[in-house]
Amino acid sequence: MQPRILPEAKSHYGMLKNYVNGRWSESTSTQILDVFNPAKGEVIAQVPLSTREEVRGAVQAAKNAFKDWRETPPLSRTRYLFRLKNLMEERFEELARILVQEEGKTIDEARGEIRRGIENVEVATGIPSLMMGYGLEDIAPEIDEEVVRQPIGVFCAVVPFNFPSMVSLWFMPYAVACGNTYIIKPSEQVPLSQNKLFELIDESGFPPGVVNLVNGAKDTVEALLEDPDVKGVSFVGSTQVGRYIYRRAAEQGKRAQCQCGAKNFMVVMPDADLDRTIPALITSFYGCAGERCLSGSVLLAVGDIYEPLKRRFVEASSKLKVGYGLDETAQMGPVISARHKQRVLSYLEKGVQEGAELILDGRKTKVEGYPNGYFIGPTVFDQVSPDMTIAKEEIFGPVASIIRVPDLNRAIEIIHASPYGNSSAIFTRSGRAAREFRYRVQCGNIGINIGIVAPMAFFPFGGSKDSFFGDLHGQGRDAVDFFTEKKIVITRWF
């Protein structure tokens, strides 16, 4: 198939700005980072690391906006989200191409991310029903009791590089629909998608201060966590950072939901339908270049399925086309940065040193026309043992490790030995095996013949163990609970 290269949204986006109190403003910070196109290794924008005074200004703007916004009827609040949803549909392709340029996804992966973000906005427009309380009359003579949900104040999100458009929309639409005001801190590596989203937010006509954007890095996050007017934080990223943010937030009495790292196990039973299983596994392990918290990482081959599974998985992996995501024939793009590429390559070296057999070597992958891109091809290790580094630590790249196990019990033991609990999946035609897996496995997201266990917007995004810190997850009803306080009212009628 001949490559068809789509045009870029822009070749360069210049110096990015903050969006505070309904206005775009230049940062006064002297700390500036370059934003790279990972397929080209070229600078496509600059992003300032905002000062503490600028963070404080955003918090103050959100605090000042809260009273009027909280008193706005929920139906009126959601009309802004309807406008935002419609604008996202109109600019769908532009949003997807920006995402490809800054993050490295293929165009189809980018379109999928934008679609998932839009779905969260759609679900949040149902807040007049989702936010309803409940009540009971005559709990005692002439006494009624009810529960009402109320917004809390200023919330913020610290979002990751791997889904720079979608993840903020796990949180922000629900927060503002419930009557809170909001601040988003994009990843400093990929701020362009949020910059474009805020152009649409501005066009949607949200009142000043309701939704704000502050660019920055660690110091910006610290300033948000330390500000007494910030009532809660939503985070997606590494376990190390998530644990820190959760602790810092809890120390100050803030609400926190921290979706963190993962090591996801794919179990293939002897009765699995390989014609359907192999495509699902390939998408799971190599979609988004493995930079996905739901990516398959370890392939647990049960019993006699090992040899045919290995042969067909390696064959399919070797045929994937790696390239620039705006080439519509590309099936996998680069990893996010030169630094991250070296990190992934160090795991490959570690796997070889510890005795794993490298049966498909992604280090040899070259992409014609993009010599400076951060490309790593699909990589497969065989003869992996559960105690090896590549079987235990999150690599966050296109690397698969195959472990042969005798039965389902041993597969579950290996899964439970991992400190992570984000997702796991089983491929089988046995209802008994599927139910046992679903019942026993300690993970927040479980797949039955599903390679990417990604919950729809009206369900919470699960996670357990070191993959999640908090009580309420992003999306769906959990998000509504997180962004509201339940007030219990008991009334005696004279």
C-alpha positions, 0 to 999 in steps of 0.5 A: 500500500502506498503511503498517504501523508496527511497534511499537518495542522500547523508546522509550528505553534510558537510560544504557548499561553495560559488561559485564565479568567476567560483570557489568553495570557503570556507567562512571565516565566523565564523557564521555557521548554521545547515541544517536539514532534517525536516522529521527526525529532523537530521542535514544533512549539515552546511551552513556559513553566508558569510561575507560582504567582500565575498559578495563584492567579488561576486559582483565584480566578476559579475561586471567584467564579465558583459562587455564580457558577454553582448557582447556575442551574445544572441544565444551563451549565450543561449547555456550555458542554453541548456547545463544546461537544459540537465544536469538537465534532466540527474540528475533529480532524484538526484535533486528531492531527495536532495529537499525532504531531505532538504525541506520535500516535497514528491518525486512527489512534488519535481519532479514537482518542478524540472520540473517547474525549467527546464521549465523556463530554456527552455523558457529563451533559446528563448531569441534571439526572446524574447529580440527583439526590434521593429522599424519604418522607416520614422517617418519623412522624412529620419528619422527612429526610433527603440527600442533595449533592452540592459542588465543592469549589476549585478542582485541578487535573494533572494529566499525562503525555500519552493521552494529552487530549482525552484524559482531562476530559475524564474529569473536567466536564463532570466537575464543571457540570456539577458546579465546580470550577477547574484548572488543567495542568497539561503535560509539558511534553504535549501541551498542544492538544489542551491548547487547542481544546481551550480555544474551543472552550473559549469559543463555547462561551464558558463564563470567565474563571470556570475553566482555566489552563496553566502550563508548567511542570513539577513546580506548577503541580506543587503550587496547586497542591499547596494552595488552600483554595484547591479542594481536590486533584485528579492525576494520571501518570506514573505510580511514583508520582501518583503516590506522592500527589496522593500523599501531599493532597491527603495531608492537606485534606484535599480530595485525590484520585490518582490513576497510576502505572501498570503491568498488564497480563494477557492470559491465553488459554489452550482453547482460545480462538487464535484467529480472533485472539492474535489481532486483539493481542497485537493491538493491545501490546503495540497500540500507541507504541505501548505507551498506554496504561492498558497496554498488554505487557506480559503474555501468559501462554497456558499449556499447549497453546504456547508454540502456536501462539508464539509463532503467530504472535511473532509473525503478526508483530513483525509485519506491523508498519512503523511510521509517522502517524500522518501516514495513513498506512502506518500502524505504529508510531514513535515513542514520545521522546529521545529520552524515553526511547533510551529508557525503553532500549535500556529494558531491552538490554536488561532483558538480554542480560538476565537471560531472556531470548530476544526473538523479535528485535525492535532496535533494528527498525528504521523509518524511511524519511524520518531518520531523527524520529524516536522509533522502536519496532515491535519487540518480543522476548521469549523464555521470560521468567516472572522474576526478570525485570522486564516481567516486573517493571512498567516499560511503557513501550512496544515490548512483549514478554512471553511466559509459559505457564502450566495452568490458569492457577499459575497464571493468576499467581503471577498476576497477583505477585505484581504490585500493579492492578490496572488491567488483565485479560483472558482469551478463552472459549470456556465460560468456567475459566472466564468466570474464575478469572473475572472472580479471582483476579485482583485488577480494576479492569478485566477483559474477557476476550478483550485486548484493551480493557478501556471502560466506556465514558459512562463506566468508571476507569478502574484500577487497584493496588499500585495502579490507583490511589484514592476511592473514586475513579475517573468517568461516570458515576464515580466522577459525579461522586468525586466532584460533589458533597452529599448534604443530608437534610432532615426536616420536621414539618409543623 
